[in-house]
Amino acid sequence: MRRETNFFKQLDWWSVVLYLALVVIGWISIFSAVYDPEHGRIIDTTQRYGMQLIWMVSAWALAIIVLTIPARIYPMFSGIVYVLGIILLMSVLVLGAERNGSKSWLVLGPVNFQPAELSKVFVAMALALLMSQPHFKLKSWRGSLQTAALILFPALLILMEKETGLALVYASFLLVLYREGLPSWILVFGLAIVGIFLLTIVLPLLTVLWVILIGCSLVTILLSVKKWPIFLRLGIFTLLFFGVPRLLSLVGIDVYAYVEPAQLFIGLSILLLLFSLIYAFVKRISHLKVVALCAVCAMGFTFSVDFIFNNIVQPHQRARIENLLGIDKDIYGTGYNVHQSKIAIGSGGLLGKGFLKGTQTKFNFVPEQSTDFIFCTIGEEWGFVGASVVVVLYLLLLLRIIAIAERQKSAYGRIYGYCVASFIFFHVFINIGMTLGIMPVIGIPLPFISYGGSSLWTFTLLLFILLRLDTSRQ
Amino acid sequence: MDARSPQKQIITVVFVLCALILIVRLFVLQVVNKEYKVTAFNNVLKYEVIYPARGLIYDRNGAIIVDNQTAYDITVTPREMKDFDTLAFQEVFSLTREGMMQLMDNINSQRRKIGYQSMVLLKQITPEEYARFLEIAYKFPGFAVQSRSIRGYETPLCGNLLGYIIETDPKFLEKNPEYKAGDYIGKTGLEETYEPYLKGEKGNTIYLRDVHNRIKASYENGAHDKAAVPGKDVVSTIDAPLQAFGEQLMKNKVGAIVALDPSNGEVLTLITSTGLPAEYLSNFSKHYSDVIVDPLKPMFNRAIMSAYPPGSVFKLINGLIGLQEGVLTPETKYGCSKGYHVGRGVACHAHPSPVNLQQSVMMSCNAYYCYVLRNILDNPAYDNISASLTKWRSYVESFGFGHKLGIDIPGELSGTLPSAALYDRYHGKNRWKSLTIISLAIGQGEIGATPLQLANMAAIMANRGHYFTPHIIREVVGDTLFRPSMERHDVLVDRSHFPVIVEGMYQAVNSAPGSGATARIACVPGLDICGKTGTAQNPHGEDNSVFICFAPRENPKIAVAVYVEQGGFGATWAAPIASLMVEKYLNDSISDTPARQDILNRVLQGDLLYRVLK
């Protein structure tokens, strides 16, 4: 039991402090969001802050239990836990209770419980186990198929429970895979596909084409004539697109009188791409061929998305997608939540209105103000300073987790650590981004802060298993 | 493991970048952008307006003419509405099926927009509807009754005098930002002129409300709340019983009665017929469309707007000008053989001849005043007729003609008064002479006067040479700075010339039978009424009946002008009506003698509308 004597020394107290800070901030925010002078006592289980107190204490008990279990147990039982978890997810589909249109809750006596949240823990453990096997190769067919199946199967089950947001969280595994050697172009390619898809829906077709062409031209310029210094190549690019019309206008020819800037840019880009394609064939440079091919594909993809979205997708489906993307500006209808959320946060100002003085959240203008939109209370009552502090606390915790993951000797510990970081990052960025109106409205909670036992337990488990692994790293 | 793996670096950079994005976005929303702070206030602050009680209007004897009463509106909160028995609702408010459907459309169109707020559905329901609704209100969740203060009319008086209250329209709000939508303002009459005093100051209570529009608390413990300040009461110079009596007399006749207190210019009555019925006033918008299409034009306040030919009453002024100019003496006599037969000529009725000035007034001789006007206009003291007409005009203007008198209700017009330039335009320069415009002698032709100007002229006669600006409001209660405009104006004719004319007016009313006096019908024993009839030619039909008078002869208390469109001779309708007004005012009632009662009944039953509507 040599390890146990070092336990307190080995425990990453920074993470524990950050964790406690976020949980306490969460409780204060929930208290403020649902505060009602008629219920004066703090321990009042009819009120959400009273319940959250129970969740917090039980989560800490859970953390202590997690810390007392020997570290080697976790990899050992990862497989079994995963199988049990899958069974749990399946049983919800049969036994689960419906709530707000999703069937993801298990009712165990007085406690409602959401296995889809908890699934993060066992999928992370199983993924760490799988990928830490000595013969595992991510780039092999077998490895990539195993990985995909392990991640996508529970994600599919969660989708079937109609918890789209929690299923989307599984996309954060891409970061873990990237860390473990997934080629970056897959990530870039995936991001590009999603990006173009979103842009096509949000922006006019011409603008998207313009963005694609400019992007590809930029890459072309950067890849060609590598002998020249990079600033020279960037200079040529800038000159071509901005300087030429300007120079022409100096000699009295107003280019923009004849063509729209966007048209001019597209025309120049097409010329440039054609030129670079010919240049690539002559000089046998494969990079440029790929770029030119990408540009053509991207434009084709854009046209097809545009066509499919406007002609084949049914209007109500289109409305739902647009709503998800926040295009719907109907502030009395589907856009109401984000509009009110922005009002609440925006009205906070630099220093906020003060504890319990937020009117927008307290009087229910913001929906879900103690769960998904809890950040509004922070923004309104503590202002830019308070909200930024919370963002910075999350960033510090994330950086801390990365540092912990990187110092693990076992691949299991490292992979698991990245899973934790990816989950927290995804939740935080999407959730806060949503309240600020820059991310689609995906109903996922803010880790450690949002009201709810399932979420708090899950993230506590995730974090403290990592801390337990970390204490035994030597 | 290699702590410097490029992936770790990139992931770290991504995390930091994303955190920066969030912080920048927070900065933009919270510090840079101010719009959200305003919206948040709009979200949460609920201003409940407290409407002040509008000031009351009193008559000259302290009786309330206009006060405030409570009206009930039906409001609905669409979000709280459930399915209800529309048929029962229809019955309670006596709605048609179409009306009901229109209401439902109205609710549905507002539903999403107003959220948990409520809207007014039916305005000013009747007391019966109110009672019926209260009985079964539980059947209509989301509907409620909201009380509102409206004007109450203790004595039903002519709407053109009092004015009415109406909800502000968008055009008005644009020009008057101090008013808000939903406010009511006074329109026409006293309500409009004295709006600044009557309206009072709105108060408000500021509440914090939640998303369901439920009031949660008072905002900062009411530190910003404001109590409503009631409007100031105004005391008018109107004699309410006399005004009501005059309106009765003018029933079914078109024209106007104006009565003044000559000693100070106070308006005792200001009647236009046909005017806005008193019963329309409390809910004017409901009757607006009826009023607009009425061929008798009730919105047109004849008493202060109509430019009527004054007819023979104007002879008094020509006589006074003649005396002042020295072209006429009280002893001057002219013969009349049924008219003045020079040029186009002017006809006259049969009366003893020749007559002196006083007799000419008494008998209303046309020929006499043709001589008088020609003497004035062809006076060799002036270079030409333009100069003499201009002089004549300045005299007439000093009697209050040709310009607004400045009465304190809106819409007064100036009447018409010809100038030399006008005749130059009509006939060409130097192409006209006194004979061309001889009809001015008897108050015809290019002269038009409002009944108010005629009453003012009667007051000048009563005062023997001056008048005070007519006004209707004497006092604003609690406003010591308020002064009614009652400036004294002296006419350009010397006071010494008045007695002979006044004597003629006295004789016209009080002479013995057979003397040729024109207004004997207006005689009330003991009241010493002095009057002058007029029978103004009217190209649209029968002559207009005109009469001005004042009484008593010494220390006059009342000056009256009556104008009855198409009433025939002045003595037929205008004179008896004026005498009844004087008698009512001075004696409080009409005497029981058969002669007076006959006159009263004839006037009350007289119906001349068929002539006007022809």
Interface residues (C-beta under 8 A of the other chain):
Chain A: L175 Y178 R179 Y332 G333 Q340 K342 I343 A344 I345 G346 S347 G348 G349 L350 T359 Q360 K362 F363 N364 F365 G379 G383 F384 A387 S388 V391 V392 Y394 L395 L398 L399 I402 E406 R407 Q408 K409 R414 Y418 A421 F425 F429 I432 G433 L436 I438
Chain B: M1 A3 S5 Q7 K8 I11 T12 V14 F15 V16 C18 A19 I21 L22 I23 R25 L26 F27 L29 Q30 V31 N33 E35 Y36 K37 T39 A40 F41 N43 V44 R112 K113 G115 L208 R209 D210 V211 H212 K216
